[in-house]
Amino acid sequence: MKFHLTLSSLILGLNLLASAKSPNIIILYADDMGYGDLAIQNENSKIPTPNLDQLAREGMRFSDGHSSSGICTPSRYSILTGRHHWRDFHGIVNAFGPSVFKDSQLTLPEMLREKGYTTACIGKWHLGWDWNALRKPDASKKSMSYKDFDWSKPIPDGPLDHGFDHYFGDSVINFPPYAWIEDDKLIVPPDTDMARGEEGAITKEGNWEIRPGPAVKGWDFYKVLPTLTEKSVEYIRSRKGAEKPFFLYLPFPSPHAPIVPTDEFDEKSQAGPYGDFVYQTDDACGRILRALDEIGETENTIVVFSADNGPEKYAYERVRKYGHWSSGNFRGLKRDIYEGGHHVPFIIRWPGVLKAGSVSDAFISQVDLMATLASVVKYPLPENSAEDSFDFLPYFKGETESSPRSIHVHNTSPEKYAIRQNDWLLIDSQNGYTSAVDPEWEKTRGYPADDNSPVELYDIKQDPSQKNNIASDHPEVVKNLQRQLGKIRTQGYSSPRLEKP
């Protein structure tokens, strides 16, 4: 009997060890959510975020986390490839645009699938498909009517062709076709052309931001987030008892415009409908995480929460009307290379590895997830992949106290780059704005008038709000950072893994 118990304990221990080597992975990815929207990291936030606050209390919250870009497609590309978007493109995939991935490019889901994972993407894709494969022979390539496509055909070059076993979503909430896609086919084919939004409906804040095009008649934007939430919960529940670990990439359509919180979330915040939409996104995260609890996989799942970029331009009106600044202590919004454009919420919960309730000031980027997860699953990355990804696993395990990353290139548009090295941050342009500047906001916050300097330099530790341009005081620092920027841009990589001895 004693031997039997010992053997059982040994088997249990081996099973736990095997399980620990293959944790499930969930990436919860908000759209246009600012660093200052999360209550746990902004004492002045007017938006309750109880579920994300709880996630932070159960994991590690990074106070210096960044996306690769200040807009949607590039950040998604970088998080799934470990490669800076600006090496290949700068803008978003427009309606009916092609895939941004190269044919042979290794992606995060492909890597995990090779290591035995089941992979799924539920939500906003925004990385392109080959829609021309559905276009009828007699249809003009410039036309975007529902009549121009054979909707019964599968759509090539989408999620299933780049590592995902399953996809469900509407591709992009404010781009046609306005219809549900499951795997690589439309569930119900579009049967009308939408001009601006659901007929007779209104958004609760801002503009529709809707591109015209094919739609399913009666398409309701208010149902997009609830449907994606329910599908995500269903997917997690379907993994109960499964032998294979799973990877779920869940790019939310919110709180991106159109700002359409459902009625049950009205006035749940003190930051207007946008705040209510953030609250609904937080609620969605809570539902998904509770489903993970239900199937008993919480302790064996890495959960990452972040956002693709900072908040949209409506933030200026929001701060005037409600006193809530979505970028927190930072300057800039979506599209900008100031901190507010890419300094985003970043939380990782990994039970047994990351200390619960810890806050890290380590400099980290979403582009680092690829190399880090490769180390987690023991995948040897080839040289032509994850070119800008830093491996954080030693830092997560406490084997090193300092961040593996000390340098990062920030970019949204082809004309403007910024480079951060340790606490120095160079805006290699006259300013870091791409979105419209709000002089009233700058005046209220005590920003000086533009000094017309060709570049801006900040000590980001001493001046996180980027108020005091000290470029003229440190010309050698400026020159060094410009040299570093040029080197990283031309050599084709920044990851230390690829440095030659």
Rosetta blueprint (number, residue, H / E / L):
1 M L
2 K H
3 F H
4 H H
5 L H
6 T H
7 L H
8 S H
9 S H
10 L H
11 I H
12 L H
13 G H
14 L H
15 N H
16 L H
17 L H
18 A H
19 S H
20 A H
21 K H
22 S L
23 P L
24 N E
25 I E
26 I E
27 I E
28 L E
29 Y E
30 A E
31 D L
32 D L
33 M L
34 G L
35 Y H
36 G H
37 D H
38 L L
39 A H
40 I H
41 Q H
42 N L
43 E L
44 N L
45 S L
46 K L
47 I L
48 P L
49 T L
50 P H
51 N H
52 L H
53 D H
54 Q H
55 L H
56 A H
57 R H
58 E H
59 G L
60 M E
61 R E
62 F E
63 S L
64 D L
65 G E
66 H E
67 S L
68 S L
69 S L
70 G L
71 I L
72 C H
73 T H
74 P H
75 S H
76 R H
77 Y H
78 S H
79 I H
80 L H
81 T H
82 G L
83 R L
84 H L
85 H H
86 W H
87 R H
88 D L
89 F L
90 H L
91 G L
92 I L
93 V L
94 N L
95 A L
96 F L
97 G L
98 P L
99 S L
100 V L
101 F L
102 K L
103 D L
104 S L
105 Q L
106 L L
107 T L
108 L H
109 P H
110 E H
111 M H
112 L H
113 R H
114 E H
115 K L
116 G L
117 Y L
118 T E
119 T E
120 A E
121 C E
122 I E
123 G E
124 K E
125 W L
126 H L
127 L L
128 G L
129 W L
130 D L
131 W H
132 N H
133 A H
134 L H
135 R E
136 K L
137 P L
138 D L
139 A L
140 S L
141 K L
142 K L
143 S L
144 M L
145 S L
146 Y H
147 K H
148 D H
149 F E
150 D L
151 W L
152 S L
153 K L
154 P L
155 I L
156 P L
157 D L
158 G L
159 P H
160 L H
161 D H
162 H L
163 G L
164 F L
165 D L
166 H E
167 Y E
168 F E
169 G E
170 D E
171 S E
172 V L
173 I L
174 N L
175 F L
176 P L
177 P L
178 Y E
179 A L
180 W L
181 I E
182 E E
183 D L
184 D L
185 K E
186 L E
187 I L
188 V L
189 P L
190 P L
191 D L
192 T E
193 D E
194 M E
195 A L
196 R L
197 G L
198 E L
199 E L
200 G L
201 A L
202 I L
203 T L
204 K L
205 E E
206 G L
207 N L
208 W L
209 E L
210 I L
211 R L
212 P L
213 G E
214 P E
215 A E
216 V L
217 K L
218 G L
219 W L
220 D L
221 F H
222 Y H
223 K H
224 V H
225 L H
226 P H
227 T H
228 L H
229 T H
230 E H
231 K H
232 S H
233 V H
234 E H
235 Y H
236 I H
237 R H
238 S H
239 R L
240 K L
241 G L
242 A L
243 E L
244 K L
245 P L
246 F E
247 F E
248 L E
249 Y E
250 L E
251 P E
252 F L
253 P L
254 S L
255 P L
256 H L
257 A L
258 P L
259 I E
260 V L
261 P L
262 T L
263 D H
264 E H
265 F H
266 D L
267 E L
268 K L
269 S L
270 Q L
271 A L
272 G H
273 P H
274 Y H
275 G H
276 D H
277 F H
278 V H
279 Y H
280 Q H
281 T H
282 D H
283 D H
284 A H
285 C H
286 G H
287 R H
288 I H
289 L H
290 R H
291 A H
292 L H
293 D H
294 E H
295 I L
296 G L
297 E L
298 T H
299 E H
300 N H
301 T E
302 I E
303 V E
304 V E
305 F E
306 S E
307 A E
308 D L
309 N L
310 G L
311 P L
312 E L
313 K L
314 Y L
315 A H
316 Y H
317 E H
318 R H
319 V H
320 R H
321 K H
322 Y H
323 G L
324 H L
325 W L
326 S L
327 S L
328 G L
329 N L
330 F L
331 R L
332 G L
333 L L
334 K L
335 R L
336 D L
337 I L
338 Y L
339 E H
340 G H
341 G H
342 H H
343 H E
344 V L
345 P L
346 F E
347 I E
348 I E
349 R E
350 W L
351 P L
352 G L
353 V L
354 L L
355 K L
356 A L
357 G L
358 S E
359 V E
360 S E
361 D L
362 A L
363 F L
364 I E
365 S E
366 Q H
367 V H
368 D H
369 L H
370 M H
371 A H
372 T H
373 L H
374 A H
375 S H
376 V H
377 V L
378 K L
379 Y L
380 P L
381 L L
382 P L
383 E L
384 N L
385 S L
386 A L
387 E L
388 D L
389 S L
390 F L
391 D L
392 F L
393 L H
394 P H
395 Y H
396 F H
397 K L
398 G L
399 E L
400 T L
401 E L
402 S L
403 S L
404 P L
405 R L
406 S L
407 I E
408 H E
409 V E
410 H E
411 N E
412 T L
413 S L
414 P L
415 E L
416 K L
417 Y E
418 A E
419 I E
420 R E
421 Q E
422 N L
423 D L
424 W E
425 L E
426 L E
427 I E
428 D L
429 S L
430 Q L
431 N L
432 G L
433 Y L
434 T L
435 S L
436 A L
437 V L
438 D L
439 P H
440 E H
441 W H
442 E H
443 K H
444 T H
445 R L
446 G L
447 Y L
448 P L
449 A L
450 D L
451 D L
452 N L
453 S L
454 P L
455 V L
456 E E
457 L E
458 Y E
459 D E
460 I L
461 K L
462 Q L
463 D L
464 P L
465 S L
466 Q L
467 K L
468 N L
469 N L
470 I L
471 A H
472 S H
473 D H
474 H L
475 P H
476 E H
477 V H
478 V H
479 K H
480 N H
481 L H
482 Q H
483 R H
484 Q H
485 L H
486 G H
487 K H
488 I H
489 R H
490 T H
491 Q H
492 G L
493 Y L
494 S L
495 S L
496 P H
497 R H
498 L H
499 E L
500 K L
501 P L
